Amino acid sequence: MTIAKGKRPRDPNQLAKWIVEQSTAEPVPQAPGQEPFSLSSYMAAMGRKGGMVGGKRRLVTMTTAQRKKAAAKAARARWGSRKTEK
């Protein structure tokens, strides 16, 4: 008996059999050093990859004048007038 997409059987006897199989199933052994799948860690890795690729690709596509303009803007944001807290 195959149960697709998590649907439980309607017949009480088949349902009882399915519940027993689910509750007594052996966990799938994992290779040593392998972490369980985590969606958040996967998405974090994807974000890091995009960040690593983006700057290099942007450097290749920008002209010298555009790079200077972006650097000046970054310097102003970094070192421009700052409000002092009292």
C-alpha positions as CSV (number, residue, x, y, z in Angstrom):
1,M,0.0,0.0,0.0
2,T,1.5,3.3,-1.1
3,I,0.4,6.6,0.5
4,A,1.1,9.6,-1.7
5,K,1.7,13.1,-0.4
6,G,1.0,12.2,3.2
7,K,-2.6,11.2,2.7
8,R,-3.7,8.7,5.3
9,P,-5.9,5.7,4.4
10,R,-9.6,5.9,5.1
11,D,-10.1,2.2,6.0
12,P,-9.6,1.8,9.8
13,N,-7.5,-1.3,9.4
14,Q,-5.2,0.2,6.9
15,L,-5.0,3.3,9.0
16,A,-4.0,1.3,12.0
17,K,-1.3,-0.5,10.0
18,W,0.0,2.8,8.7
19,I,0.2,4.4,12.2
20,V,2.1,1.4,13.5
21,E,4.5,1.5,10.6
22,Q,5.1,5.2,11.0
23,S,5.6,5.0,14.8
24,T,8.0,2.0,14.7
25,A,10.0,3.0,11.6
26,E,13.8,3.1,12.1
27,P,15.4,6.5,11.6
28,V,17.5,6.7,8.4
29,P,21.1,6.6,9.4
30,Q,23.2,9.6,8.4
31,A,26.9,9.5,7.4
32,P,29.2,10.7,10.1
33,G,29.8,14.5,10.0
34,Q,26.7,15.1,7.9
35,E,24.3,17.6,9.3
36,P,20.5,17.2,8.9
37,F,19.0,19.4,6.1
38,S,18.1,22.8,7.2
39,L,16.3,25.3,4.9
40,S,17.8,28.3,6.7
41,S,21.3,27.1,6.4
42,Y,20.7,26.3,2.7
43,M,19.3,29.8,2.1
44,A,22.2,31.4,4.0
45,A,24.7,29.6,1.7
46,M,22.8,30.8,-1.3
47,G,23.0,34.3,-0.1
48,R,26.7,34.1,0.6
49,K,27.3,32.8,-2.9
50,G,25.4,35.7,-4.5
51,G,27.3,38.2,-2.4
52,M,30.6,36.6,-3.4
53,V,29.7,36.7,-7.1
54,G,28.0,40.1,-7.2
55,G,31.0,42.3,-6.5
56,K,33.3,40.7,-8.9
57,R,30.8,40.8,-11.7
58,R,29.9,44.4,-11.0
59,L,33.6,45.3,-11.1
60,V,33.9,43.8,-14.6
61,T,30.9,45.6,-15.9
62,M,31.5,49.1,-14.5
63,T,33.6,51.7,-16.2
64,T,36.4,53.5,-14.4
65,A,34.3,56.6,-14.0
66,Q,31.4,54.6,-12.5
67,R,33.8,52.9,-10.1
68,K,35.2,56.2,-8.9
69,K,31.7,57.6,-8.4
70,A,30.7,54.6,-6.4
71,A,33.9,54.8,-4.3
72,A,33.4,58.5,-3.6
73,K,29.8,57.9,-2.5
74,A,30.9,55.0,-0.2
75,A,33.6,57.2,1.3
76,R,31.1,60.0,2.0
77,A,28.7,57.6,3.6
78,R,31.5,56.1,5.7
79,W,33.5,59.3,6.7
80,G,31.0,62.1,6.0
81,S,29.6,64.4,8.7
82,R,28.5,62.3,11.6
83,K,26.1,63.5,14.3
84,T,27.8,63.3,17.7
85,E,25.9,61.9,20.6
86,K,26.0,63.8,23.9
